[in-house]
Structure formats: structure tokens, C-alpha cells
């Protein structure tokens, strides 16, 4: 029993094929876009109605060390986002001490400063703990920071990792259209190591929420069956330096798989 407790996560992975059944397929919503089509017609193509004014958009992320990808993300979303919310910790999910990379490089993001709610989280540094426990604590802290940013009911909240980047026109569509789903996952194009290397279109964890006070919680698992097709890009391990690769491999929640 002691062995099972000590290696619980590995045992769970080993037995996964026995207890886990395949998830139900997503209900894919076709995604229509052309820059020459009016927003009224784009909303109509999706079965929605155009609003008189757009919803506010909040983009919230847990930040580790992905400075280049964050800059790409915020430049893509900047025309449509009302508030950027970023939380970083002095600890990785695996309990490794790390610098506050964003704080040290904040000058790179002056273009977003007037719309930035920034917070830090002191790591718990629990050796031997499942990394997903620390990750869950940080997501709860991000929930609190989102509220500090003064989000309101029916504002749009983007929930995704830094490297899961919704396209700007996707966010623009969802902020301008009424009758959209309360929660919607985004199908993203997967790239590995660089945007040169397309992998597949199976990324789905990014999600869009019409915020509900007291109910909406920041999460990174499946929350609905609705999936909006071709909605952006997911570039995994897209770093310029080998040192950044090595850092992420030691830092992220699935470190036990390496």
C-alpha cells in the first residue's frame, strides 16, 4: 500500500486504459470568417445575432517563462481585449524556485500596461507533491486576480495556456455576437517547436466563457461539448533557446512523463 501511495500518479497512468473510457466527440461549430464580410452577416452565418455594442474581453493566463509567445499572444489579441490578467509565481508546478520572468521583462509589454492586472503568487514548495496540486492552487489564485480586475457578468473570459492563442477574429466574433454558447472550447492548430512544424488540429483545451459571478472558475479541462472550429494556434515548446526547453521540461505538471 505504501508503494502505491508513493507512486500513485504513475500507477494511475499505468491503469488508465482499464478505467478510462473514450470521451464523447465534440459538437463542432463551423467557423466562418472573411475580412470583407460584415459582423452582422458573420454572426448570422453562425446562427447568432449581432449586438449593438461588443462585450468586454478578459484574457487571463498563468505565466511561467514564455516571454516570446506571450508577446505574440498579446499582440494578436490586443485590439479586442479590455483587460489582460497575468499571474506568475516564484515556483514552478513541480516546486522549483524560479525568477519572476514577467516582472523582470515588463518593459517589453508597455503596449498593454494600461490594461494589465498583474499579480504574483508565493509558491508552497511541497517536495514530492503531485504537481497538479500546486497548479490547482495557482488557478484558484488566478480566479481571485480575475475578480480584482473587475470582471462583470457576461464579460468574455479567455481561459487558455499562454501558448494556446485564439485568433483575433475569433475573439472579435464572440464579443460582437449574441446567443453564443455560455462556454465554448476552441479548436486550435497544433504546432511543435515552431510555427513551421504543423502537427494536427486536435488542440481543444482553450475555452471562452461568458462570465457568471460566483460560478465561473478558471480551469483547463473539458467543460462543454461545444467546439468552435479553426479558432487559433497552439505552439508547444516553441522556444528560441535550449535552456528554455530544459526549464519547461522540469517545470510543468506532466514532468513524470519525461
Secondary structure, 3 states (H helix, E strand, C coil): CHHHHHCHHHHHHHHHHHHCCCCCCCEEECCCCCCCCCHHHHHHHCCCEECCCCCCEEEEEEECCCHHHHHHHHHHHCCCCCEEEEEEECECCCCCECCCHHHHCHHHHHHHHHHEEEEEECCCCCCCCCHHHHHHHHHHHHHHHHHHCCCCCCCEEEECCCCEEECHHHHHHHHHEECCCCEEEECEEEEECCCCCEEEEEECCCEEEECCCCCCCCCCCCCCCEEECCCEEEEECCCCCHHHHHHHHHHCCCHHHC
